[in-house]
């Protein structure tokens, strides 16, 4: 990943949403923070006010990208659609959720670009129904399978995908932000 010094106005602004059973921070957030301004809130998806809290955070945050894993991937997808922000999703919980979180948003038509990374060995959010859900909802997605990955995303694969999708050297962040 690129390393500093950086002009803060040219750094990407990323919102990272952890999974249901994961916590705030950790090596993935640390690796993002080496090259970007990262917000990684502690989220209890079972609390009814979490959608509103995250929605307000995105509304005021000026994020360039939202990354989410599992339940965080579901929220990242919906927030990206609502606010016009592209996403990077790891094993998103489009289906097979253990509960339905309170979300005040209904997807009518998918308009954003989503990069979806699916672990072929995921035994929590099965790969085939994920692909079926994306197709059934006409989601614009670039789908990538990780043959050896299960539900949890290893740090090296997370870093490889964030490097490829988010930290593309040809993209001028300041120009993209100005166009919004």
C-alpha positions as CSV (number, residue, x, y, z in Angstrom):
1,X,0.0,0.0,0.0
2,X,1.1,3.5,-0.6
3,X,2.7,5.2,2.4
4,X,3.0,9.0,3.4
5,X,3.7,11.8,3.5
6,X,0.2,12.7,2.2
7,X,-1.8,15.8,1.4
8,X,-5.0,15.3,3.5
9,X,-7.1,16.8,0.8
10,X,-6.0,14.1,-1.6
11,X,-6.4,11.1,0.7
12,X,-9.4,8.9,0.2
13,X,-12.1,9.0,2.8
14,X,-13.3,5.5,3.7
15,X,-16.0,4.2,5.9
16,X,-15.3,0.7,7.1
17,X,-18.2,-1.4,8.5
18,X,-17.2,-4.5,10.4
19,X,-19.3,-7.7,10.5
20,X,-21.9,-8.7,13.1
21,X,-19.6,-10.7,15.3
22,X,-16.5,-8.5,14.7
23,X,-15.4,-5.4,16.5
24,X,-14.2,-1.9,15.8
25,X,-10.6,-1.5,14.7
26,X,-8.0,-4.1,14.2
27,X,-5.4,-4.9,11.5
28,X,-7.7,-4.2,8.5
29,X,-8.5,-0.7,9.7
30,X,-4.9,-0.1,10.5
31,X,-3.9,-1.1,7.0
32,X,-6.5,1.3,5.5
33,X,-5.4,4.1,7.8
34,X,-1.8,3.9,6.5
35,X,-3.1,5.4,3.2
36,X,-6.5,6.9,3.9
37,X,-8.7,8.8,6.3
38,X,-10.8,6.0,7.8
39,X,-13.9,6.0,9.9
40,X,-14.6,2.7,11.5
41,X,-17.5,3.0,14.0
42,X,-18.3,0.4,16.6
43,X,-21.7,-1.0,15.5
44,X,-24.2,-3.1,17.3
45,X,-26.4,-4.0,14.3
46,X,-29.2,-5.3,16.7
47,X,-29.8,-1.8,18.0
48,X,-32.7,-0.1,16.2
49,X,-30.9,3.3,15.9
50,X,-27.8,1.9,14.0
51,X,-29.2,2.5,10.5
52,X,-30.0,6.2,11.3
53,X,-26.7,6.7,13.0
54,X,-24.7,5.3,10.0
55,X,-26.9,7.1,7.5
56,X,-26.2,10.4,9.2
57,X,-22.5,9.6,9.3
58,X,-22.4,9.0,5.6
59,X,-24.5,12.1,4.9
60,X,-22.0,14.3,6.6
61,X,-18.8,12.3,6.1
62,X,-17.9,13.0,2.5
63,X,-16.8,9.4,2.0
64,X,-15.2,8.3,-1.3
65,X,-15.8,4.6,-0.6
66,X,-17.6,2.3,1.8
67,X,-16.1,-1.1,2.7
68,X,-18.2,-3.7,4.5
69,X,-17.9,-7.3,5.7
70,X,-20.8,-9.6,6.1
71,X,-23.6,-7.6,8.0
72,X,-21.4,-4.6,7.5
73,X,-21.4,-5.5,3.8
74,X,-25.2,-5.4,3.7
75,X,-25.3,-2.0,5.4
76,X,-22.4,-0.7,3.1
77,X,-24.4,-1.8,0.1
78,X,-27.5,0.0,1.2
79,X,-25.7,3.1,2.3
80,X,-23.7,3.2,-1.0
81,X,-26.9,3.0,-3.0
82,X,-28.7,5.7,-0.9
83,X,-25.8,8.1,-1.0
84,X,-24.2,7.4,-4.4
85,X,-21.0,5.9,-3.1
86,X,-19.2,2.9,-4.6
87,X,-18.6,-0.1,-2.3
88,X,-16.2,-2.9,-1.7
89,X,-18.1,-5.8,-0.1
90,X,-16.6,-8.9,1.5
91,X,-19.1,-11.8,1.8
92,X,-22.1,-9.4,2.2
93,X,-25.1,-10.7,4.1
94,X,-27.6,-10.1,1.3
95,X,-29.4,-13.2,2.5
96,X,-29.1,-15.7,5.4
97,X,-29.1,-13.0,8.1
98,X,-29.7,-14.3,11.6
99,X,-32.0,-11.4,12.2
100,X,-33.4,-8.4,10.1
101,X,-31.8,-5.1,11.3
102,X,-34.0,-2.1,11.2
103,X,-33.2,-0.2,8.0
104,X,-35.1,2.8,6.7
105,X,-34.3,2.3,3.0
106,X,-35.7,0.2,0.2
107,X,-33.7,-0.6,-2.9
108,X,-35.8,0.3,-6.0
109,X,-33.0,0.2,-8.6
110,X,-29.3,-0.3,-8.1
111,X,-27.3,2.6,-9.5
112,X,-23.9,2.3,-7.9
113,X,-20.9,0.1,-8.7
114,X,-20.2,-2.5,-6.2
115,X,-17.2,-4.8,-6.0
116,X,-18.2,-8.0,-4.3
117,X,-15.6,-10.5,-3.0
118,X,-17.0,-13.9,-2.2
119,X,-15.2,-16.7,-0.3
120,X,-15.9,-20.0,-2.1
121,X,-15.7,-21.7,1.3
122,X,-18.0,-19.3,3.1
123,X,-20.3,-21.5,5.3
124,X,-22.1,-18.5,6.9
125,X,-23.2,-16.5,3.8
126,X,-23.3,-19.1,1.1
127,X,-21.8,-18.0,-2.3
128,X,-24.5,-19.3,-4.7
129,X,-27.4,-17.4,-3.1
130,X,-25.2,-14.2,-3.0
131,X,-24.8,-14.3,-6.8
132,X,-28.5,-15.2,-7.3
133,X,-29.5,-12.2,-5.0
134,X,-27.3,-9.8,-7.0
135,X,-28.8,-11.0,-10.3
136,X,-32.4,-11.0,-9.0
137,X,-32.0,-7.4,-7.9
138,X,-30.2,-6.2,-11.0
139,X,-27.2,-5.0,-9.0
140,X,-24.3,-3.5,-10.9
141,X,-21.5,-5.6,-9.4
142,X,-18.1,-6.8,-10.2
143,X,-18.1,-10.3,-8.6
144,X,-14.9,-12.0,-7.6
145,X,-14.4,-15.4,-6.0
146,X,-11.6,-16.2,-3.6
147,X,-11.2,-20.0,-3.8
148,X,-9.5,-20.5,-0.4
149,X,-11.4,-17.9,1.6
150,X,-14.2,-18.7,4.0
151,X,-16.4,-16.2,5.8
152,X,-13.6,-14.3,7.4
153,X,-11.4,-12.3,5.1
154,X,-7.7,-12.9,5.7
155,X,-5.7,-9.7,6.0
156,X,-3.5,-10.4,3.0
157,X,-6.7,-10.8,0.8
158,X,-8.3,-7.7,2.3
159,X,-5.1,-5.7,1.5
160,X,-4.9,-7.0,-2.0
161,X,-8.5,-6.1,-2.8
162,X,-8.3,-2.6,-1.2
163,X,-5.2,-2.0,-3.1
164,X,-6.7,-3.1,-6.4
165,X,-10.1,-1.4,-6.0
166,X,-9.6,1.6,-3.8
167,X,-6.0,2.7,-4.1
168,X,-5.8,2.6,-7.9
169,X,-2.8,4.9,-8.7
170,X,-4.5,6.4,-11.8
171,X,-7.4,7.8,-9.9
172,X,-7.3,11.5,-8.8
173,X,-9.3,11.6,-5.6
174,X,-9.5,15.4,-5.5
175,X,-11.0,15.5,-9.0
176,X,-13.5,12.8,-8.1
177,X,-14.5,14.6,-4.9
178,X,-14.9,17.9,-6.7
179,X,-17.3,16.2,-9.2
180,X,-19.7,15.1,-6.5
